[in-house]
């Protein structure tokens, strides 16, 4: 499974990206469960956020959904954090 996150917005407007390929990871099942939950709670179009808040595009195996602060689910927040931290 390929998981990509693109974060835009914020005070500085700096874009950040991360990507994780779970195919060789020993914890792949955890990533898959988290990704499924995050995508299920996402929206098909970018939602309205708050001024200077972050907007996210979460893509799992080619399917993209959108989310924005402060209305992230716990699963979305965890997935975004992990991908941006561990992803290339």
C-alpha positions as CSV (number, residue, x, y, z in Angstrom):
1,X,0.0,0.0,0.0
2,X,1.3,3.4,-0.9
3,X,0.2,6.2,1.4
4,X,0.8,9.9,0.5
5,X,0.0,13.0,2.5
6,X,0.2,16.6,1.2
7,X,-0.2,19.4,3.8
8,X,-0.9,23.0,2.7
9,X,-1.9,26.2,4.4
10,X,-0.8,27.3,7.8
11,X,0.6,30.7,8.7
12,X,3.6,30.4,6.3
13,X,1.7,28.7,3.5
14,X,4.5,26.1,3.2
15,X,3.6,22.9,1.5
16,X,4.9,19.6,3.0
17,X,4.7,16.1,1.5
18,X,5.3,12.6,2.8
19,X,5.0,9.1,1.4
20,X,5.2,5.6,2.9
21,X,5.2,2.3,1.0
22,X,4.0,-0.4,3.4
23,X,4.9,-3.3,1.2
24,X,8.1,-4.2,3.1
25,X,7.2,-3.0,6.6
26,X,6.7,-5.5,9.4
27,X,3.9,-3.2,10.8
28,X,2.0,-3.0,7.5
29,X,-1.2,-4.3,9.0
30,X,-1.3,-1.3,11.4
31,X,-0.7,1.2,8.6
32,X,-3.5,-0.5,6.5
33,X,-6.0,-0.3,9.3
34,X,-5.2,3.3,10.0
35,X,-5.3,4.3,6.4
36,X,-8.6,2.7,5.8
37,X,-10.1,4.5,8.8
38,X,-8.6,7.9,7.7
39,X,-9.8,7.6,4.1
40,X,-13.3,6.5,5.2
41,X,-13.6,9.7,7.3
42,X,-12.3,12.0,4.5
43,X,-14.2,14.1,2.1
44,X,-14.3,14.0,-1.7
45,X,-13.6,17.7,-2.1
46,X,-11.4,20.0,0.0
47,X,-13.4,21.2,3.1
48,X,-13.4,24.8,4.4
49,X,-10.9,25.1,7.1
50,X,-10.0,27.9,9.5
51,X,-7.8,30.9,8.8
52,X,-4.1,29.8,8.9
53,X,-5.2,26.2,9.4
54,X,-3.7,23.2,7.6
55,X,-5.5,21.4,4.8
56,X,-4.6,17.8,3.9
57,X,-4.8,15.6,0.9
58,X,-4.5,11.9,1.9
59,X,-3.9,9.5,-1.0
60,X,-4.0,5.7,-0.5
61,X,-3.2,3.6,-3.5
62,X,-4.3,6.4,-5.9
63,X,-7.6,7.3,-4.1
64,X,-7.5,10.8,-2.6
65,X,-9.6,12.3,0.2
66,X,-9.4,15.7,1.9
67,X,-9.5,16.9,5.5
68,X,-8.7,20.2,7.3
69,X,-7.8,21.4,10.8
70,X,-9.4,21.4,13.3
71,X,-11.9,18.7,12.1
72,X,-9.5,15.8,11.8
73,X,-10.4,12.4,13.2
74,X,-7.9,10.8,15.6
75,X,-7.1,8.3,12.9
76,X,-6.5,11.0,10.3
77,X,-4.3,13.0,12.7
78,X,-2.2,9.9,13.6
79,X,-1.8,8.8,9.9
80,X,-0.8,12.3,8.8
81,X,1.7,12.6,11.6
82,X,3.3,9.3,10.9
83,X,3.5,9.8,7.2
84,X,5.0,13.2,7.5
85,X,7.5,12.0,10.1
86,X,8.5,8.7,8.6
87,X,7.8,9.2,4.9
88,X,10.2,10.4,2.3
